[in-house]
Amino acid sequence: MELPRPALLDLPGVRAQVGDIAADLTAGLNCLWLLPDQLVDTGQAEELFRTVLHSMPDRLDVSPPTVLAVPAPRDPGLQAAVGQAVASGEAPWTPDDGEAWGDLPDLDFDDGFDIGWSGTGPVRTAGPAVRDRAVPELFERLGKELAVGPSEVVTQLSDPGQRWRPVIGLRAWAEPDDAGQGLGVAVVRGGAVQRLFHSLSAAVKDAGLPPQARPRLLVVARLGDVPAALINELDRDIATSAVHWWWGTIGRLDTATVVAADRERGPAGTVRRRVLAAVREEVVTELAAFDLVLARRLAGAWDGKADRLGFVLRSCLDGDMIDRVGACPRAALEAGTQRRPGSRIRSAWALGLVQSWEGRLRRHPTAWYAEGASEATTELQLLVGQAQQRVLFPWVEDTRERLARLGIRYASRPLEAMVEAYAERPPANYRTHPEKAFEQLEVGALLTACYAGALALPDEELRLLKELVKVRNILAHRGALHDATLGALCDELALAHRRWVQL
């Protein structure tokens, strides 16, 4: 039976960050949660937002703005004229623009009666600012939720007499661009969110509300949804705010969980199958790193053959990401701290091209292919070798220990003398406990003793020892095993397993 794939919110790293944000909100801190663009595009940001907000007993989910219908003018040319007039601060129309009235008849009011008008006729002054989109402003929507006017929102939330202290949830990616307080002001992305942070923090401070009795903000945003100055400001104001980055959130355990979900179900199989399956999953985890979508694709497309890995990996990458690699710096300068990316790589972080993974800066595999085939081959071999190390070194160590214990009966010289001759650093008690000291000899030392005639292992055990030494040497020198070498090791391990079961 196929098991369901784990959702993003089921992964331990994501649950940990959700818990950290919930704890900060409970402690009375405003929280700004910055996510890569892809999480918003896929709708996962909405799931993350709802999970954190709904963990709070008192909450106010501010609905995204709804664009209302705006009637078009009768004359198509009028729209441009109105926009130009509004921008210059003049009246949208004058008594001479009669053509703007379309087919309406001209009325003559001069019938001989004096109604008190001057000869120049009425003059209409400039009207209020005209919106090109009928989008309710943030404070208007908050006022509607709180049943107060927009100017009373902050006062209502910070009133010491109020018992309801909600967490106010905002989706900054859904907020419209803010044009300030009037015409002629430059458009600011996230300006309304910034004003809400400032006004609410000041009001709470003036009211003297303790942390547990404060209204708090939960704002989930992409990097470009709020001003950079606000991010830096909140990051410094640790007494009232906390900035959380999607930085190091996904770790090896999360990626391995996603990869394991695509594992074939059934009996464990032979030693060879178990080793090869473990190597395959570890290689996929290491290469995909923080990209869970790539992890799923690669786990489903790659059969474990090293000679096909480069081609399969390239086919699993999105072409548009390779086109955006120019935003990803090559050097790891200003990589950032454990909590946030450095300023020089934040644009690349937002695009999903760089991330903190297991405490280290990791570039997305698309960056390798953008820099050429040689760069991709080098990176690929290095990471494949690291993945093979994590799987195979425990097997090498367990097998070495079995061979060392078995070798005691095939030693042709005193164990004390062999330890003294072949151990790189003989234990302090090797003279009193020579058998324990002999069992600690490395695979290279055991093979050297065989070549010197001090150890006469049977042919099948000697063949296994040679494979262990070869694998250890390749992986210890930043190399990666080819399919033939890995297959030979698995065959020898399987044969040894059958021999030793009978002992």
C-alpha positions in Angstrom: 0.0 0.0 0.0 1.3 3.4 -0.9 1.7 5.8 2.0 0.6 9.4 1.7 3.3 11.9 1.0 4.1 14.1 4.0 2.7 17.6 3.9 5.0 20.6 4.5 3.5 21.2 7.9 4.1 17.6 8.9 7.9 18.0 8.6 9.8 18.4 11.9 11.8 21.5 10.8 8.6 23.3 9.8 6.8 22.3 12.9 9.7 23.7 15.0 9.6 27.1 13.3 5.8 27.2 13.6 6.2 26.5 17.3 8.9 29.2 17.7 6.6 31.8 16.2 3.6 30.7 18.3 5.8 31.0 21.4 6.8 34.6 20.5 3.2 35.6 19.9 2.2 34.1 23.2 5.0 36.1 24.9 3.5 39.3 23.5 5.8 39.9 20.5 4.8 41.1 17.1 6.1 38.7 14.5 7.2 39.2 10.9 7.6 35.9 9.0 9.6 36.2 5.8 9.1 33.4 3.2 10.6 32.7 -0.2 8.5 33.6 -3.2 7.8 30.0 -4.1 5.9 29.3 -0.9 3.4 32.1 -1.8 3.2 30.9 -5.5 2.3 27.4 -4.5 -0.2 28.4 -1.8 1.8 26.9 1.0 2.3 30.3 2.6 -1.4 30.4 3.2 -1.3 27.1 5.0 1.6 28.2 7.2 -0.2 31.5 8.0 -3.4 29.8 9.0 -1.6 27.2 11.1 0.2 29.8 13.2 -2.8 32.2 13.5 -5.2 29.4 14.4 -2.9 28.2 17.2 -3.8 31.5 19.0 -6.9 31.5 21.2 -7.7 35.1 20.4 -7.1 36.1 16.8 -8.3 38.4 14.0 -7.8 37.2 10.5 -7.7 40.3 8.3 -9.2 39.2 5.0 -7.2 40.1 1.8 -8.5 43.2 0.0 -11.2 42.8 -2.6 -11.0 44.9 -5.7 -14.4 46.5 -6.3 -15.9 47.3 -9.6 -15.1 50.9 -10.9 -17.4 52.2 -13.7 -15.6 53.3 -16.8 -16.3 56.8 -18.2 -18.5 57.2 -21.3 -15.8 58.8 -23.3 -12.7 56.5 -23.5 -10.5 59.5 -23.8 -11.8 61.0 -20.6 -9.9 58.5 -18.3 -6.5 59.7 -19.5 -7.6 63.4 -19.1 -8.9 62.8 -15.5 -5.7 61.0 -14.5 -3.5 63.8 -15.9 -5.6 66.5 -14.2 -5.6 64.6 -10.8 -1.8 64.2 -11.0 -1.4 68.0 -11.6 -3.8 68.9 -8.8 -6.3 70.6 -11.1 -10.0 70.1 -11.5 -10.9 67.0 -13.5 -13.1 69.1 -15.8 -13.9 72.7 -16.8 -17.0 74.4 -18.3 -15.3 74.2 -21.8 -15.0 70.4 -22.0 -18.5 69.9 -23.3 -17.4 67.1 -25.6 -16.9 64.9 -22.5 -20.7 64.7 -22.0 -21.3 62.6 -25.0 -24.8 62.8 -26.5 -26.3 64.9 -23.6 -28.1 68.0 -25.0 -26.8 71.5 -24.2 -29.3 73.3 -21.9 -29.8 77.0 -22.0 -30.7 78.5 -18.6 -30.8 82.1 -19.9 -34.6 82.6 -20.0 -34.7 86.2 -18.7 -35.0 85.4 -15.0 -32.2 86.5 -12.6 -31.5 83.6 -10.3 -28.4 85.2 -8.7 -25.6 83.6 -10.7 -22.7 85.6 -11.9 -22.1 86.0 -15.6 -19.1 83.6 -15.5 -21.2 80.7 -14.4 -20.5 78.1 -11.7 -16.9 76.8 -11.1 -16.4 73.3 -9.8 -13.4 72.9 -7.6 -11.1 69.9 -7.6 -12.7 66.9 -6.0 -11.2 64.4 -3.6 -8.4 62.0 -4.7 -9.6 59.5 -7.3 -8.6 55.9 -7.0 -7.6 54.1 -10.1 -8.6 50.9 -8.2 -11.4 50.6 -5.6 -9.3 48.7 -3.0 -10.3 49.1 0.6 -7.2 50.4 2.6 -5.8 48.3 5.4 -7.1 50.5 8.2 -10.5 50.6 6.6 -10.7 46.8 6.6 -9.4 46.6 10.2 -12.1 49.1 11.2 -14.8 47.1 9.6 -13.7 44.0 11.5 -13.6 46.0 14.8 -16.8 47.9 14.0 -15.0 51.3 14.3 -13.7 53.9 11.9 -10.3 53.6 10.3 -8.9 56.4 12.5 -10.1 54.5 15.7 -8.5 51.2 14.9 -5.3 51.6 16.9 -7.1 53.3 19.8 -9.6 50.4 20.0 -6.8 47.8 20.0 -4.7 49.5 22.7 -7.6 50.6 25.0 -6.6 49.4 28.5 -10.3 48.7 29.2 -10.6 46.1 26.5 -10.3 42.5 27.5 -9.9 41.1 24.0 -6.2 41.1 22.9 -6.1 39.4 19.5 -3.3 38.3 17.3 -3.9 40.2 14.1 -3.0 38.2 11.1 -2.0 39.9 7.8 -1.0 38.4 4.5 1.4 41.0 3.3 1.7 39.4 -0.1 -2.0 40.1 -0.8 -1.8 43.8 0.3 -1.9 46.3 -2.5 0.9 48.8 -3.1 0.5 51.8 -0.9 0.5 55.3 -2.3 0.9 57.1 1.0 -1.5 59.7 2.4 -2.3 61.6 -0.7 -1.5 62.4 -4.3 2.1 63.0 -5.4 3.5 60.5 -2.9 5.6 57.7 -4.3 4.2 54.2 -4.3 5.5 52.2 -1.3 5.2 48.4 -1.2 4.0 47.5 2.3 3.7 51.1 3.5 0.3 50.5 5.2 1.8 47.5 7.0 4.7 49.6 8.2 2.3 52.3 9.5 0.3 49.7 11.4 3.4 48.3 13.1 4.6 51.8 14.1 1.2 53.1 15.3 0.3 50.0 17.2 3.7 49.8 18.9 3.6 53.4 19.9 0.0 53.1 21.2 0.7 50.0 23.2 3.8 51.7 24.8 1.8 54.8 25.7 -1.0 52.7 27.2 1.5 50.8 29.3 0.1 47.4 28.4 2.2 44.4 29.7 3.3 41.8 27.2 0.6 39.3 28.0 -2.1 42.0 27.5 -1.0 43.4 24.2 -2.5 43.1 20.8 0.1 41.5 18.5 0.7 41.4 14.8 1.5 38.3 12.7 2.6 39.4 9.3 3.6 36.8 6.7 5.4 38.3 3.8 7.8 37.8 0.9 11.0 39.9 0.9 9.6 42.6 -1.4 6.2 42.9 0.4 7.5 45.1 3.2 10.1 47.9 3.2 13.6 46.8 4.0 13.8 49.5 6.6 10.9 47.9 8.5 12.7 44.5 8.5 15.9 46.0 9.9 13.9 48.0 12.5 11.9 45.1 13.8 15.1 42.9 13.9 16.7 45.5 16.3 13.6 45.9 18.4 13.8 42.6 20.2 11.7 43.9 23.1 8.5 44.1 21.1 9.1 42.3 17.8 10.6 39.2 16.3 11.6 38.6 12.7 11.5 35.0 11.5 13.1 33.9 8.2 12.6 30.7 6.3 16.3 30.2 6.8 17.5 26.8 7.8 13.9 25.7 8.4 14.3 22.6 6.1 17.0 20.2 7.3 18.3 16.8 6.3 15.7 15.0 8.3 12.9 16.9 6.5 14.3 16.2 3.1 15.0 12.5 4.0 11.4 12.2 5.2 10.1 13.4 1.8 12.5 11.1 -0.1 11.6 8.1 2.1 7.9 8.6 1.2 8.7 7.5 -2.4 10.5 4.3 -1.2 9.3 1.1 -2.6 7.4 -0.9 0.0 8.0 -4.6 0.5 10.4 -7.0 2.2 13.8 -5.6 3.2 15.6 -7.8 0.6 19.2 -8.8 0.5 22.2 -7.0 1.9 23.0 -5.7 -1.6 19.5 -4.3 -2.1 19.5 -2.6 1.4 22.9 -1.0 0.8 22.1 0.3 -2.7 18.7 1.6 -1.6 20.2 3.4 1.3 22.9 5.0 -0.9 20.3 6.1 -3.4 18.1 7.8 -0.9 21.0 9.5 0.8 22.4 10.8 -2.6 18.9 12.2 -3.5 18.7 13.9 -0.1 22.1 15.4 -0.3 21.6 16.7 -3.9 18.1 18.1 -3.4 19.0 19.6 0.0 16.3 22.3 0.8 14.3 21.9 -2.4 11.6 19.4 -1.5 10.0 19.5 -4.9 13.3 18.5 -6.5 13.7 15.8 -3.9 10.4 14.2 -4.9 11.2 14.5 -8.6 14.7 13.0 -8.3 13.5 10.2 -6.0 11.0 9.2 -8.6 13.2 9.5 -11.7 16.6 8.2 -10.6 17.3 4.4 -10.5 20.5 4.7 -8.4 22.9 4.3 -11.3 25.7 6.9 -10.9 26.5 7.1 -14.6 22.9 8.5 -15.2 22.7 10.8 -12.2 23.9 14.0 -14.0 21.4 13.7 -16.8 18.5 12.8 -14.6 19.3 15.6 -12.2 19.4 18.1 -15.0 16.1 16.9 -16.3 14.5 17.4 -12.9 15.4 21.1 -12.7 13.2 24.0 -13.7 14.5 25.9 -16.7 13.3 29.2 -15.4 15.3 28.8 -12.2 18.5 28.4 -14.3 17.7 31.7 -16.0 17.5 33.4 -12.6 20.8 32.1 -11.3 22.4 35.5 -12.0 21.0 36.6 -8.7 22.9 33.9 -6.8 26.4 35.0 -5.8 29.1 32.4 -6.2 31.0 33.2 -3.1 29.7 32.5 0.4 30.5 36.0 1.5 28.0 37.4 4.1 26.2 34.1 4.1 24.3 35.2 7.2 23.8 34.0 10.7 21.9 31.1 12.0 18.7 33.2 12.0 18.8 35.2 8.7 20.5 35.4 5.3 23.1 38.1 4.7 22.0 41.2 2.9 24.0 40.3 -0.3 22.2 37.1 -0.9 18.7 37.9 0.2 17.4 38.4 -3.4 18.8 35.0 -4.3 17.2 33.6 -1.1 13.8 35.0 -2.1 14.1 33.2 -5.5 14.9 29.9 -3.8 18.5 29.8 -5.2 20.3 29.7 -1.9 19.5 28.5 1.6 20.9 27.5 4.9 20.9 23.7 5.1 22.3 21.8 8.1 24.0 25.0 9.2 25.9 25.6 6.0 25.2 27.8 3.0 23.9 25.7 0.1 23.3 26.8 -3.5 20.6 25.3 -5.5 21.8 22.7 -8.1 20.6 25.0 -10.9 23.6 27.2 -10.1 26.0 24.4 -11.0 24.6 23.9 -14.5 24.5 27.7 -15.1 28.2 27.8 -14.6 29.0 25.0 -17.0 29.3 21.2 -17.2 32.6 21.1 -15.4 31.3 22.9 -12.4 28.2 20.6 -12.3 30.4 17.5 -12.5 32.7 18.8 -9.6 29.8 19.7 -7.3 28.0 16.5 -8.2 30.9 14.2 -7.4 31.7 16.0 -4.1 28.1 15.7 -2.8 27.6 12.1 -4.0 30.8 11.1 -2.2 29.6 12.8 1.0 26.3 10.9 0.7 28.1 7.6 0.1 30.3 8.2 3.2 27.3 8.6 5.5 25.8 5.3 4.3 28.9 3.1 3.7 31.3 4.1 6.5 29.2 2.4 9.2 29.2 -0.7 7.0 32.9 -0.5 6.6 33.4 -0.1 10.3 31.2 -3.0 11.3 32.9 -5.2 8.7 36.4 -4.1 9.8 35.5 -5.0 13.4 34.4 -8.5 12.4 37.5 -9.1 10.3 39.8 -7.9 13.1 38.2 -10.4 15.6 38.4 -13.1 13.0 42.0 -12.2 12.3 43.1 -13.0 15.8 43.0 -16.8 14.9 45.0 -16.2 11.7 47.8 -14.1 13.2 51.3 -15.6 12.6 53.0 -13.2 15.0 52.2 -12.2 18.6 49.3 -9.7 18.7 51.4 -7.3 20.9 54.1 -7.2 18.3 51.6 -6.7 15.4 49.9 -3.8 17.2 53.2 -2.2 17.9 54.2 -2.6 14.3 51.0 -1.7 12.4 48.9 0.5 14.6 49.3 4.2 13.9 48.8 5.1 17.6 48.9 2.0 19.7 46.6 2.1 22.8 48.3 2.7 26.1 47.3 -0.7 27.4 48.2 -2.7 24.3 50.8 -4.8 26.2 48.3 -5.9 28.9 45.3 -6.2 26.6 46.7 -7.1 23.2 43.5 -8.7 21.8 41.4 -5.5 22.4 44.2 -3.4 20.9 44.4 -5.7 17.8 40.6 -5.4 17.3 41.1 -1.6 16.9 43.5 -1.8 13.9 42.3 0.1 10.8 41.5 -1.7 7.5 44.7 -0.3 6.0 46.8 -1.7 8.9 45.2 -5.1 8.6 45.9 -5.2 4.8 49.5 -4.2 5.4 49.9 -7.0 8.0 48.5 -9.5 5.4 51.0 -8.3 2.7 53.8 -8.6 5.3 52.8 -12.2 6.1 51.9 -11.4 9.7 48.3 -12.1 9.1 47.1 -15.0 6.9 43.4 -14.4 6.2 41.5 -16.8 4.0 41.1 -15.7 0.4 37.5 -14.6 0.6 38.2 -12.5 3.7 41.3 -11.0 2.1 39.2 -10.1 -0.9 36.6 -8.4 1.3 39.4 -6.5 3.2 40.8 -5.2 -0.1 37.4 -3.8 -1.1 37.0 -2.1 2.3 40.4 -0.4 1.9 39.6 0.7 -1.7 36.2 2.2 -0.7 37.6 3.9 2.4 40.5 5.5 0.4 38.2 6.8 -2.3 35.7 8.3 0.0 38.3 9.7 2.4 39.9 11.7 -0.4 36.7 13.5 -1.6 35.9 11.0 -4.3 32.8 9.1 -5.2 32.3 5.5 -6.0 31.5 4.4 -9.5 28.7 1.8 -10.0 31.2 -1.1 -10.5 33.1 -0.3 -7.2 29.9 0.1 -5.2 28.5 -3.1 -6.7 31.7 -5.0 -5.9 31.5 -3.8 -2.3 27.9 -4.8 -2.0 28.6 -8.3 -3.4 31.4 -8.9 -0.9 29.3 -7.7 2.0 26.5 -10.0 0.9 28.9 -13.0 0.7 30.4 -12.2 4.1 27.0 -11.9 5.6 26.1 -15.4 4.5 29.5 -16.8 5.7 29.4 -15.2 9.1 25.8 -16.1 9.8 26.9 -19.7 9.8 29.7 -19.1 12.4 
